């Protein structure tokens, strides 16, 4: 599907005055600068998936590292395991970035979604005043009425041999009657001090630039860059009894005790075995 540019949309852009459109020109002036990570930023009114679009643009050689694609609405947004991610237009931040960490061994690229989670949580804490937590590997949790709710997710995809596209979806102004599932949340429902998406996006992308720079300078070493320690400090999964739904219809239950140097979740089972999990669905069975 061809992305529809926000600037071309004259009729409906102010249909919901509580949800004004993003200002692409202002975002570019704030974020795209000589010597910085962000090299290109586009805002489109609607597309299927910003990840799919950016992967295709990278394959065609039309964008380089630091390209950012933001959509006011995604009609085919995806989470992990190709789950649908949908929300009303302009109710959230839906964007993808293209990274080419040439200095980092590919074996360490698995840290990129976790790094993005740390950056998103950092940026939202600063700009929205919302205390966020990370559910391994890629969910953003907020507290609504004393309950943990998922307000965002991260999806990383390879783009050829040398690049990764990372997509982020964050529910910003979603109201209770708009939630896709009862266990979902939003920044507004978590009593954010601001739901103005322009400063929220700027804060998240600046935090991502900072963390990515530190990680890259350390050759992707999660300990030397401080990434592993920071992720562990903000991870709501650790210390909990969890069930890991693994590929091949296998599952294990135990206590999440660590995130190892490869970014895997280490689960201590009742049999005394510590099993690292690199991919799978994690269900929190009880509070930490």
C-alpha positions as CSV (number, residue, x, y, z in Angstrom):
1,X,0.0,0.0,0.0
2,X,1.3,3.5,-0.9
3,X,1.7,5.7,2.2
4,X,-0.6,8.7,2.1
5,X,1.2,11.9,3.0
6,X,-0.3,13.9,5.9
7,X,0.2,17.1,4.0
8,X,-2.1,15.9,1.2
9,X,-5.0,15.4,3.6
10,X,-7.2,18.5,3.8
11,X,-10.6,17.2,4.8
12,X,-10.3,15.0,7.9
13,X,-7.1,16.2,9.6
14,X,-8.9,18.2,12.2
15,X,-11.9,15.9,12.6
16,X,-10.9,15.2,16.2
17,X,-9.6,18.4,17.8
18,X,-8.3,16.4,20.8
19,X,-6.0,14.6,18.4
20,X,-4.2,17.2,16.2
21,X,-1.9,15.9,13.5
22,X,1.9,15.7,14.0
23,X,3.9,18.5,12.5
24,X,6.5,16.9,10.3
25,X,8.3,20.2,9.6
26,X,8.8,21.0,13.3
27,X,9.8,17.4,14.0
28,X,12.5,17.5,11.2
29,X,13.9,20.8,12.5
30,X,14.2,19.4,16.0
31,X,15.6,16.0,15.1
32,X,17.4,15.9,11.7
33,X,20.7,17.6,12.1
34,X,24.3,17.3,10.8
35,X,26.2,14.7,12.8
36,X,23.0,13.3,14.4
37,X,21.5,9.8,13.9
38,X,18.3,10.9,12.4
39,X,18.7,11.7,8.7
40,X,15.2,11.6,7.2
41,X,11.8,11.9,8.8
42,X,8.4,11.5,7.0
43,X,4.9,11.6,8.5
44,X,2.1,9.8,6.5
45,X,-1.6,10.0,7.2
46,X,-2.2,6.3,6.7
47,X,-0.4,3.2,5.7
48,X,-0.5,-0.6,6.3
49,X,2.7,-0.9,8.3
50,X,5.5,1.5,8.8
51,X,7.9,-1.4,9.3
52,X,6.9,-3.0,6.0
53,X,7.2,0.3,4.2
54,X,10.6,1.1,5.6
55,X,12.0,-2.4,4.9
56,X,10.9,-1.9,1.3
57,X,12.4,1.6,1.1
58,X,15.7,0.2,2.5
59,X,15.7,-2.7,0.0
60,X,15.2,-0.2,-2.9
61,X,18.1,1.9,-1.6
62,X,15.9,4.9,-1.1
63,X,16.8,5.6,2.6
64,X,19.8,5.2,4.7
65,X,20.5,4.8,8.4
66,X,18.5,7.1,10.6
67,X,15.4,7.2,8.4
68,X,12.2,7.6,10.5
69,X,8.7,6.9,9.1
70,X,5.7,7.9,11.2
71,X,2.1,7.1,10.4
72,X,-1.0,8.8,11.9
73,X,-2.8,5.5,11.4
74,X,-1.8,2.0,10.6
75,X,-4.3,-0.3,9.0
76,X,-2.1,-3.4,9.1
77,X,0.2,-2.7,12.1
78,X,1.8,-5.9,13.5
79,X,3.1,-7.0,16.8
80,X,5.1,-10.1,17.5
81,X,3.8,-13.3,15.9
82,X,2.1,-11.2,13.3
83,X,-0.6,-10.1,15.8
84,X,-2.7,-7.1,14.6
85,X,-2.1,-3.7,16.3
86,X,-4.8,-1.2,15.6
87,X,-5.9,2.2,17.0
88,X,-7.9,5.2,16.0
89,X,-6.2,7.8,13.8
90,X,-3.8,10.1,15.7
91,X,-4.4,8.3,19.0
92,X,-0.9,7.1,19.3
93,X,2.7,7.1,18.1
94,X,3.3,4.5,15.3
95,X,6.7,4.8,13.8
96,X,9.7,2.8,12.5
97,X,13.4,3.6,12.3
98,X,16.2,2.1,10.1
99,X,19.5,1.3,11.8
100,X,22.7,0.0,10.4
101,X,25.0,-1.0,13.4
102,X,28.0,-1.9,11.2
103,X,30.4,-1.7,14.2
104,X,28.4,-4.3,16.2
105,X,28.6,-8.0,15.7
106,X,25.4,-9.4,14.4
107,X,25.2,-11.8,17.4
108,X,24.5,-8.7,19.5
109,X,21.8,-7.2,17.4
110,X,19.2,-9.1,19.5
111,X,19.7,-6.3,22.0
112,X,18.2,-3.7,19.7
113,X,14.5,-4.3,20.7
114,X,15.5,-4.2,24.4
115,X,17.5,-1.0,23.8
116,X,14.5,0.5,22.1
117,X,12.3,-0.4,25.0
118,X,14.7,1.4,27.4
119,X,14.7,4.4,25.2
120,X,10.9,4.5,24.9
121,X,10.5,4.2,28.6
122,X,13.1,6.9,29.2
123,X,11.6,9.3,26.7
124,X,8.0,8.8,28.0
125,X,9.1,9.3,31.6
126,X,10.6,12.6,30.7
127,X,7.9,14.0,28.4
128,X,4.7,12.3,29.7
129,X,5.6,11.9,33.4
130,X,4.4,8.3,33.2
131,X,6.1,5.5,35.1
132,X,6.6,2.8,32.6
133,X,7.9,-0.8,32.9
134,X,9.2,-3.2,30.4
135,X,7.8,-6.7,29.9
136,X,10.4,-9.0,28.3
137,X,11.1,-8.8,25.5
138,X,9.2,-5.9,23.9
139,X,6.1,-4.7,25.7
140,X,5.7,-1.3,27.4
141,X,3.5,-1.5,30.6
142,X,1.8,1.3,32.4
143,X,-0.3,1.3,35.5
144,X,-4.1,2.0,35.2
145,X,-6.2,1.8,38.2
146,X,-3.6,-0.2,40.1
147,X,-3.3,-2.7,37.3
148,X,-0.5,-3.3,34.8
149,X,-1.7,-2.7,31.2
150,X,0.1,-2.9,27.9
151,X,0.4,0.5,26.3
152,X,3.0,-0.2,23.6
153,X,5.1,-2.7,21.8
154,X,8.2,-3.0,19.7
155,X,8.9,-5.1,16.6
156,X,12.4,-5.6,15.1
157,X,12.9,-6.9,11.5
158,X,16.0,-7.5,9.5
159,X,16.2,-5.4,6.3
160,X,18.7,-7.1,4.1
161,X,22.2,-8.2,5.4
162,X,23.2,-5.0,7.1
163,X,20.2,-3.2,8.5
164,X,17.4,-3.6,11.1
165,X,14.0,-1.8,11.1
166,X,12.5,-1.3,14.5
167,X,8.8,-0.5,14.8
168,X,7.2,1.1,17.8
169,X,3.6,1.5,18.7
170,X,2.4,3.5,21.7
171,X,-1.2,4.1,22.8
172,X,-1.2,7.8,23.7
173,X,-4.7,9.2,24.0
174,X,-6.8,6.1,23.7
175,X,-10.0,6.3,25.9
176,X,-11.3,3.3,27.8
177,X,-14.1,2.7,25.3
178,X,-11.5,2.6,22.5
179,X,-9.2,-0.1,23.9
180,X,-8.8,-3.1,21.6
181,X,-8.8,-5.5,24.5
182,X,-9.6,-4.9,28.2
183,X,-6.0,-5.5,29.3
184,X,-4.7,-2.7,27.1
185,X,-3.8,0.8,28.4
186,X,-2.7,4.2,27.2
187,X,-0.7,7.1,28.5
188,X,-3.9,9.1,29.0
189,X,-5.4,6.3,31.1
190,X,-2.2,6.2,33.1
191,X,-2.6,9.9,34.0
192,X,0.1,11.3,31.7
193,X,0.9,15.0,32.3
194,X,1.0,15.4,28.5
195,X,-0.5,13.6,25.5
196,X,0.9,16.0,23.0
197,X,2.5,13.6,20.5
198,X,5.1,16.0,19.0
199,X,7.1,16.4,22.2
200,X,6.6,12.7,23.1
201,X,8.0,11.6,19.8
202,X,10.9,14.0,20.1
203,X,11.7,12.7,23.6
204,X,11.6,9.1,22.5
205,X,13.7,9.6,19.4
206,X,16.3,11.6,21.3
207,X,16.5,8.9,24.0
208,X,16.9,6.3,21.3
209,X,19.7,8.2,19.6
210,X,21.5,8.5,22.9
211,X,21.2,4.8,23.9
212,X,22.0,3.6,20.3
213,X,25.1,5.7,20.3
214,X,26.4,4.4,23.6
215,X,25.7,0.8,22.6
216,X,27.3,1.2,19.2
217,X,30.4,2.9,20.7
218,X,30.7,-0.1,23.1
219,X,30.6,-2.5,20.1
220,X,27.2,-3.7,21.2
221,X,28.5,-4.8,24.6
222,X,25.4,-4.6,26.8
223,X,27.4,-4.4,30.0
224,X,29.9,-1.8,29.0
225,X,27.2,0.4,27.5
226,X,25.1,0.2,30.6
227,X,22.2,-1.2,28.6
228,X,21.9,-4.5,30.4
229,X,21.9,-2.9,33.9
230,X,19.3,-0.3,32.9
231,X,17.1,-2.8,31.2
232,X,17.2,-5.1,34.2
233,X,16.3,-2.2,36.5
234,X,13.2,-1.4,34.5
235,X,12.1,-5.0,33.6
236,X,8.8,-5.9,35.2
237,X,9.2,-9.6,34.3
238,X,12.1,-10.3,36.6
239,X,11.3,-11.8,40.0
240,X,8.0,-13.1,38.8
241,X,6.6,-16.5,38.2
242,X,6.1,-16.7,34.5
243,X,5.0,-19.1,31.8
244,X,7.0,-19.0,28.6
245,X,5.2,-20.2,25.5
246,X,7.9,-21.4,23.2
247,X,8.1,-22.4,19.6
248,X,7.0,-25.9,18.8
249,X,4.0,-25.8,21.3
250,X,6.4,-26.1,24.3
251,X,6.0,-24.1,27.5
252,X,8.0,-23.8,30.7
253,X,6.9,-22.3,34.1
254,X,9.3,-20.9,36.6
255,X,10.8,-17.7,38.1
256,X,12.3,-15.1,35.7
257,X,15.7,-14.6,37.4
258,X,17.9,-12.7,34.9
259,X,18.4,-11.3,31.5
260,X,21.7,-12.7,30.2
261,X,24.4,-11.2,28.1
262,X,22.6,-12.2,24.9
263,X,19.4,-10.5,26.0
264,X,17.7,-13.8,26.8
265,X,15.3,-14.2,29.7
266,X,16.6,-16.8,32.2
267,X,13.9,-18.9,33.8
268,X,14.6,-21.0,36.9
269,X,12.2,-24.0,36.8
270,X,11.0,-26.1,39.7
271,X,13.4,-28.8,38.7
272,X,16.3,-26.5,39.5
273,X,17.2,-25.9,35.9
274,X,18.0,-22.4,34.6
275,X,16.8,-22.2,31.0
276,X,17.5,-19.2,28.8
277,X,14.6,-18.2,26.5
278,X,15.5,-16.2,23.4
279,X,12.1,-16.1,21.8
280,X,8.6,-16.7,23.0
281,X,5.5,-15.3,24.6
282,X,5.8,-14.6,28.3
283,X,2.8,-14.6,30.6
284,X,3.2,-13.0,34.1
285,X,1.5,-15.5,36.5
286,X,1.9,-13.4,39.7
287,X,3.1,-10.0,40.8
288,X,6.8,-9.6,41.6
